[in-house]
Amino acid sequence: MSDEAVAAVAEAHRREWARIVATTALLTRDLDLAEECAQDAYAQALRVWALSGVPDRPGAWLTEVARNRARDVLRREARFRRALPLLVTDESLPGPEDATAADDRLRLIFTCCHPALDRAARVALTLRLVSGLSTAEVARAFLVREATMAARITRAKRKIATARIPYRVPPADQLGARVDAVLQVVHLIFTTGHTAPDGEQLLRRDLCRSAIDLARMLHLLMPADTAVGGLLALLLLNEARAAARVGPDGRLRLLAEQDRALWDATLIAEGTALLADSLRRGAPTRYAVEAAVAAVHAEAPRWADTDWDEIVALYGVLRSMWPSPVVDLNRAAAVGMRDGPQAGLDALEPLLGEPALATYPYLSAARADFLRRLDRLPEAALAYEEALALTANAVERTYLADRLDRVRRVIG
């Protein structure tokens, strides 16, 4: 098997998987069969391309093979399949007049993220069917057994068919709410990869790449949607710092400690341009405001040059449009950076009784840092211990343990 064929199949999987599954599902009206036929097409490509070379249009080749495979199965099993619940497609339900409704990938994304499915099922289906991750990879990302994830994905597919969830882009009057549900899934995938909730690595680059690919796909298909543009800008600006977040010694580097020469200038430029375009098109969305915070950090050549006035103001805007204890925490941390550690502690005080933050390690970590800077070291040690107890990621635990050890050494 030639290296060229293997590389071409891998690239086609990354670029074309969602389109092939989505297009085949229109024919089969069955997500399981569409997925199986797409897998068969990629397996055949590995064999054929090694012998005859990579075709000029790999995606078209794979789509045709998958659809031919589907036709064979449908002919062979026509009588049996008539007894099964099928996807409700645009042939039986009128779709919106929006031109993007014709794109099969949008049908697939909106179906996977339908509000009738619970959030875990939406994320699992999106990663499996749209991003093309294996069931084992999805299971590892969310710390469950492969069998558990396989059952979750199967139940979600069955619900789509039995509940007659339509395989289409929502009508225009539902599109805004449904787009937000899709963006929430993409954002969750990225944040799970950006700082893995558990394990030895700080980042899950496969999840970050999947989320960015999904956001790029959505932006390509819905270029005028300001929320989509804002989300893609946010992901790119955060991803731009990835190479600097862990040092050569494997230890965590916070923003103040990062080598900014390692930041990806190309991603920063792209993200900043997307943000500007999103803001020009309409009122700022939640994602655009978050991207603006990331852009302020990206524009500062040094940590000391960070415009904390602007960041505090942006978090104020974000809090008014998307109230959240986490937003309040981030704003309090920014206030502490702008006005000093005592101001930061004062801003954190109202959040200490917030139930949503009771097990959130970053609240304790922020308090610990402000207390350390105020030389209230015994209290800082207790806060670091609390943050450490709430943190499962090994890289973050090492960072907190090191900070705790330094404070204890000073206390004596």
C-alpha positions as CSV (number, residue, x, y, z in Angstrom):
1,M,0.0,0.0,0.0
2,S,1.6,3.3,-1.1
3,D,2.3,6.1,1.3
4,E,0.7,8.5,-1.3
5,A,-2.6,6.6,-1.2
6,V,-2.7,6.4,2.6
7,A,-2.0,10.1,2.8
8,A,-4.6,10.9,0.2
9,V,-7.3,8.8,1.9
10,A,-6.4,10.5,5.3
11,E,-6.8,13.9,3.8
12,A,-10.0,13.0,2.0
13,H,-11.3,11.7,5.3
14,R,-10.6,15.0,7.0
15,R,-12.1,17.1,4.2
16,E,-14.9,15.0,2.7
17,W,-16.2,12.6,5.4
18,A,-19.2,14.8,6.4
19,R,-20.2,15.5,2.8
20,I,-20.1,11.8,1.9
21,V,-22.1,10.6,4.9
22,A,-24.6,13.4,4.4
23,T,-25.1,12.9,0.7
24,T,-25.4,9.1,1.1
25,A,-27.9,9.6,3.9
26,L,-30.2,11.4,1.5
27,L,-30.3,8.2,-0.6
28,T,-30.5,5.7,2.2
29,R,-32.6,7.7,4.7
30,D,-30.7,5.8,7.3
31,L,-27.7,7.2,9.2
32,D,-26.3,3.8,10.1
33,L,-26.3,2.6,6.5
34,A,-24.9,5.9,5.2
35,E,-22.0,5.7,7.7
36,E,-21.4,2.0,6.8
37,C,-21.3,2.8,3.1
38,A,-18.9,5.8,3.6
39,Q,-16.6,3.5,5.6
40,D,-16.7,0.9,2.7
41,A,-15.8,3.7,0.2
42,Y,-12.7,4.7,2.2
43,A,-11.6,1.1,2.6
44,Q,-12.0,0.6,-1.2
45,A,-10.0,3.8,-1.8
46,L,-7.1,2.4,0.1
47,R,-7.0,-0.6,-2.1
48,V,-7.8,1.0,-5.5
49,W,-5.7,4.2,-5.2
50,A,-2.6,2.3,-4.2
51,L,-2.9,0.5,-7.6
52,S,-4.3,3.1,-10.0
53,G,-3.3,6.3,-8.3
54,V,-5.3,9.0,-6.6
55,P,-8.1,10.4,-8.7
56,D,-8.3,14.1,-9.7
57,R,-11.4,14.5,-7.5
58,P,-11.1,12.2,-4.5
59,G,-14.3,13.4,-2.9
60,A,-16.4,12.8,-6.0
61,W,-14.9,9.3,-6.3
62,L,-15.6,8.4,-2.7
63,T,-19.2,9.8,-2.9
64,E,-20.0,7.8,-6.0
65,V,-18.6,4.6,-4.5
66,A,-20.5,5.1,-1.2
67,R,-23.8,5.8,-3.1
68,N,-23.3,2.8,-5.4
69,R,-22.7,0.6,-2.3
70,A,-25.9,2.1,-0.8
71,R,-27.9,1.3,-3.9
72,D,-26.7,-2.3,-3.8
73,V,-27.7,-2.7,-0.2
74,L,-31.1,-1.0,-0.7
75,R,-31.9,-3.3,-3.7
76,R,-30.9,-6.4,-1.7
77,E,-32.7,-5.5,1.5
78,A,-35.7,-3.6,0.1
79,R,-38.4,-5.8,1.6
80,F,-36.7,-5.9,5.1
81,R,-35.9,-2.1,5.1
82,R,-39.5,-1.2,4.4
83,A,-40.3,-2.3,8.0
84,L,-37.7,0.0,9.5
85,P,-38.2,3.7,10.6
86,L,-36.5,6.0,8.1
87,L,-35.2,9.6,8.2
88,V,-37.8,12.2,7.2
89,T,-36.0,14.0,4.3
90,D,-36.7,17.1,2.3
91,E,-38.6,14.9,-0.2
92,S,-41.4,14.5,2.4
93,L,-41.1,17.8,4.2
94,P,-40.7,21.2,2.6
95,G,-37.4,22.9,3.4
96,P,-36.6,26.6,3.7
97,E,-36.0,28.8,0.7
98,D,-32.5,29.6,2.0
99,A,-29.9,28.5,-0.6
100,T,-27.8,26.8,2.1
101,A,-30.6,24.2,2.6
102,A,-29.3,22.4,-0.5
103,D,-26.0,21.6,1.2
104,D,-26.1,18.1,2.6
105,R,-23.5,18.8,5.3
106,L,-25.8,21.3,6.9
107,R,-28.6,18.8,6.9
108,L,-26.3,16.4,8.8
109,I,-25.0,18.9,11.3
110,F,-28.5,20.2,12.1
111,T,-29.8,16.7,12.5
112,C,-27.0,15.7,14.8
113,C,-27.6,18.8,16.9
114,H,-31.4,18.6,17.1
115,P,-32.8,19.9,20.4
116,A,-34.8,16.6,20.9
117,L,-31.4,14.9,21.6
118,D,-29.7,15.5,24.9
119,R,-26.4,17.4,24.8
120,A,-24.2,14.3,25.2
121,A,-25.9,12.7,22.3
122,R,-25.5,15.8,20.1
123,V,-21.8,16.0,20.8
124,A,-21.2,12.3,20.3
125,L,-23.2,12.2,17.0
126,T,-21.5,15.3,15.7
127,L,-18.0,13.9,16.4
128,R,-18.8,10.5,14.9
129,L,-20.8,11.5,11.8
130,V,-19.6,15.0,11.0
131,S,-16.0,15.0,12.2
132,G,-15.5,11.3,11.4
133,L,-13.9,10.3,14.7
134,S,-14.1,6.7,15.6
135,T,-16.4,5.6,18.4
136,A,-13.3,4.7,20.5
137,E,-11.9,8.2,19.9
138,V,-15.2,9.9,21.0
139,A,-15.3,7.6,24.0
140,R,-11.8,8.6,25.1
141,A,-12.6,12.3,24.6
142,F,-15.4,12.1,27.1
143,L,-13.9,9.5,29.5
144,V,-16.4,6.7,29.0
145,R,-16.0,3.1,27.8
146,E,-16.2,2.5,24.1
147,A,-19.2,0.2,24.6
148,T,-21.0,3.0,26.5
149,M,-20.3,5.5,23.8
150,A,-21.4,3.0,21.0
151,A,-24.7,2.5,22.8
152,R,-25.2,6.3,23.2
153,I,-24.6,6.9,19.5
154,T,-26.9,4.0,18.6
155,R,-29.7,5.3,20.8
156,A,-29.3,8.8,19.3
157,K,-29.5,7.5,15.7
158,R,-32.6,5.4,16.7
159,K,-34.3,8.4,18.2
160,I,-33.7,10.5,15.1
161,A,-35.5,7.8,13.1
162,T,-38.3,6.8,15.5
163,A,-39.1,10.4,16.5
164,R,-39.2,11.4,12.8
165,I,-36.6,14.1,13.4
166,P,-36.4,15.8,9.9
167,Y,-33.2,15.4,8.0
168,R,-33.0,19.0,6.8
169,V,-31.9,22.5,7.6
170,P,-34.6,24.2,9.8
171,P,-37.1,26.6,8.3
172,A,-36.1,30.2,8.4
173,D,-38.2,31.0,11.4
174,Q,-36.4,28.4,13.5
175,L,-32.9,28.8,12.1
176,G,-31.6,31.3,14.6
177,A,-32.3,29.1,17.7
178,R,-31.1,26.0,16.0
179,V,-27.9,27.6,14.8
180,D,-27.1,28.5,18.4
181,A,-27.6,24.8,19.4
182,V,-25.1,23.8,16.7
183,L,-22.6,26.4,17.8
184,Q,-22.9,25.3,21.4
185,V,-21.9,21.8,20.4
186,V,-18.9,23.0,18.3
187,H,-17.8,25.3,21.2
188,L,-18.0,22.5,23.7
189,I,-15.9,20.2,21.5
190,F,-13.2,22.9,21.3
191,T,-13.2,23.7,25.0
192,T,-13.0,20.0,25.8
193,G,-9.9,19.8,23.6
194,H,-8.4,23.1,24.6
195,T,-8.1,22.0,28.2
196,A,-8.8,18.3,28.6
197,P,-10.9,17.6,31.7
198,D,-8.7,14.6,32.6
199,G,-5.6,12.8,31.4
200,E,-1.9,13.4,31.0
201,Q,-2.1,16.0,28.2
202,L,-3.2,19.6,28.6
203,L,-4.7,19.7,25.1
204,R,-6.6,17.3,22.9
205,R,-5.5,18.5,19.5
206,D,-7.8,16.1,17.6
207,L,-10.8,17.7,19.3
208,C,-9.6,21.3,18.7
209,R,-9.0,20.5,15.0
210,S,-12.4,18.8,14.7
211,A,-14.1,21.9,16.2
212,I,-12.2,24.3,14.0
213,D,-13.0,22.2,10.9
214,L,-16.7,22.2,11.9
215,A,-16.7,26.0,12.4
216,R,-14.9,26.5,9.1
217,M,-17.5,24.3,7.4
218,L,-20.4,26.2,8.9
219,H,-18.8,29.6,8.0
220,L,-18.3,28.4,4.4
221,L,-21.9,27.3,4.2
222,M,-23.4,30.3,6.2
223,P,-20.9,33.1,5.6
224,A,-23.3,35.9,6.5
225,D,-24.2,34.5,9.9
226,T,-22.5,36.7,12.5
227,A,-22.6,34.1,15.3
228,V,-20.8,31.6,13.1
229,G,-18.1,34.1,12.1
230,G,-17.7,35.1,15.7
231,L,-17.3,31.5,16.9
232,L,-14.7,30.7,14.2
233,A,-12.8,33.9,15.1
234,L,-12.8,32.8,18.8
235,L,-11.6,29.3,18.1
236,L,-8.8,30.5,15.8
237,L,-7.6,33.2,18.3
238,N,-7.5,30.7,21.1
239,E,-5.8,28.0,19.0
240,A,-3.2,30.5,18.0
241,R,-1.7,30.3,21.5
242,A,-1.6,26.5,21.6
243,A,2.1,26.0,21.0
244,A,3.0,28.3,23.9
245,R,0.7,26.9,26.5
246,V,3.1,24.0,27.5
247,G,6.8,24.7,27.8
248,P,9.6,22.4,26.7
249,D,9.7,21.0,30.2
250,G,6.0,19.8,29.8
251,R,4.8,22.4,32.3
252,L,1.8,24.7,32.0
253,R,2.5,28.3,30.9
254,L,-0.2,30.8,31.7
255,L,-0.6,33.9,29.5
256,A,1.8,35.9,31.6
257,E,4.5,33.3,31.2
258,Q,4.0,32.4,27.5
259,D,6.6,33.0,24.8
260,R,4.6,35.1,22.4
261,A,6.9,34.4,19.6
262,L,5.4,31.0,19.5
263,W,1.9,32.3,18.9
264,D,0.6,31.6,15.4
265,A,0.5,35.0,13.6
266,T,-1.5,33.5,10.7
267,L,-4.3,32.3,12.9
268,I,-4.3,35.6,14.8
269,A,-4.6,37.5,11.5
270,E,-7.4,35.3,10.2
271,G,-9.3,35.4,13.5
272,T,-9.0,39.1,13.8
273,A,-10.3,39.6,10.2
274,L,-13.2,37.3,10.9
275,L,-14.0,39.2,14.1
276,A,-14.0,42.5,12.3
277,D,-16.2,41.1,9.5
278,S,-18.7,39.7,12.1
279,L,-18.9,43.0,13.9
280,R,-19.4,44.9,10.6
281,R,-22.3,42.6,9.7
282,G,-24.5,43.2,12.8
283,A,-24.8,43.4,16.5
284,P,-22.1,41.6,18.4
285,T,-22.9,38.0,19.5
286,R,-21.6,36.2,22.6
287,Y,-18.9,34.5,20.5
288,A,-17.7,37.8,18.9
289,V,-17.3,39.4,22.3
290,E,-15.3,36.4,23.6
291,A,-13.2,36.6,20.4
292,A,-12.7,40.3,21.1
293,V,-11.2,39.5,24.5
294,A,-8.9,37.0,22.9
295,A,-8.0,39.6,20.2
296,V,-7.0,42.1,23.0
297,H,-4.6,39.5,24.4
298,A,-3.3,38.8,20.9
299,E,-2.5,42.4,20.2
300,A,-0.4,42.9,23.3
301,P,3.3,42.4,22.5
302,R,4.0,41.7,26.2
303,W,1.9,40.7,29.2
304,A,2.6,44.1,30.7
305,D,1.0,45.8,27.7
306,T,-2.4,44.0,28.0
307,D,-5.3,46.5,27.9
308,W,-7.1,45.4,31.0
309,D,-9.5,48.3,30.8
310,E,-10.8,47.0,27.5
311,I,-10.9,43.4,28.8
312,V,-13.0,44.4,31.8
313,A,-15.3,46.4,29.6
314,L,-15.8,43.5,27.2
315,Y,-16.6,41.1,30.1
316,G,-19.2,43.6,31.2
317,V,-20.8,43.5,27.7
318,L,-20.6,39.7,27.7
319,R,-22.2,39.6,31.2
320,S,-25.1,41.7,30.0
321,M,-25.8,39.5,26.9
322,W,-24.9,36.1,28.4
323,P,-25.1,36.1,32.2
324,S,-22.9,33.3,33.6
325,P,-21.0,32.7,36.8
326,V,-17.9,31.8,34.6
327,V,-18.2,35.2,32.9
328,D,-18.4,36.9,36.3
329,L,-15.3,34.9,37.4
330,N,-13.3,36.0,34.3
331,R,-14.3,39.6,34.8
332,A,-13.3,39.5,38.4
333,A,-9.9,38.1,37.4
334,A,-9.5,40.9,34.9
335,V,-10.4,43.5,37.6
336,G,-7.7,42.0,39.8
337,M,-5.2,42.4,36.9
338,R,-6.2,46.0,36.3
339,D,-6.8,47.3,39.8
340,G,-4.6,45.0,42.0
341,P,-5.1,41.7,43.9
342,Q,-7.3,43.2,46.7
343,A,-9.8,44.5,44.0
344,G,-9.7,41.0,42.5
345,L,-10.4,39.3,45.8
346,D,-13.3,41.7,46.4
347,A,-14.7,41.0,43.0
348,L,-14.5,37.2,43.6
349,E,-16.2,37.4,47.0
350,P,-19.8,37.4,45.7
351,L,-19.0,34.2,43.7
352,L,-17.9,32.1,46.6
353,G,-21.4,30.9,47.3
354,E,-22.3,30.4,43.7
355,P,-23.5,26.7,43.3
356,A,-22.4,26.5,39.7
357,L,-18.8,27.3,40.8
358,A,-18.7,25.0,43.8
359,T,-16.5,22.5,42.0
360,Y,-14.9,24.9,39.5
361,P,-11.1,24.8,40.2
362,Y,-10.4,28.1,38.5
363,L,-12.3,30.1,41.2
364,S,-10.0,28.6,43.9
365,A,-6.9,29.1,41.7
366,A,-7.7,32.8,41.1
367,R,-8.2,33.4,44.8
368,A,-5.0,31.6,45.6
369,D,-3.1,33.8,43.2
370,F,-4.5,37.0,44.5
371,L,-3.9,35.9,48.1
372,R,-0.3,35.0,47.3
373,R,0.3,38.4,45.8
374,L,-1.1,40.0,49.0
375,D,1.3,37.8,51.0
376,R,-1.6,36.1,52.8
377,L,0.3,32.9,52.3
378,P,-1.6,30.5,54.7
379,E,-4.9,31.4,53.0
380,A,-3.2,31.1,49.6
381,A,-2.0,27.6,50.5
382,L,-5.5,26.6,51.5
383,A,-6.9,28.0,48.2
384,Y,-4.2,26.1,46.1
385,E,-5.1,22.9,48.0
386,E,-8.7,23.4,47.1
387,A,-8.0,24.0,43.5
388,L,-5.7,21.0,43.4
389,A,-8.4,18.8,44.8
390,L,-10.9,19.9,42.1
391,T,-8.4,19.5,39.2
392,A,-8.1,16.2,37.2
393,N,-5.8,17.3,34.3
394,A,-2.2,16.2,35.1
395,V,-0.5,19.3,33.6
396,E,-2.7,21.7,35.5
397,R,-2.2,19.6,38.7
398,T,1.5,19.8,38.3
399,Y,1.3,23.6,38.0
400,L,-0.9,24.0,41.0
401,A,1.2,21.6,43.1
402,D,4.3,23.6,42.2
403,R,2.7,26.9,43.2
404,L,1.5,25.3,46.5
405,D,5.0,23.9,47.2
406,R,6.5,27.4,46.7
407,V,4.0,29.0,49.1
408,R,4.6,26.3,51.7
409,R,8.4,26.8,51.5
410,V,8.0,30.5,52.2
411,I,5.6,29.8,55.1
412,G,8.2,27.4,56.5
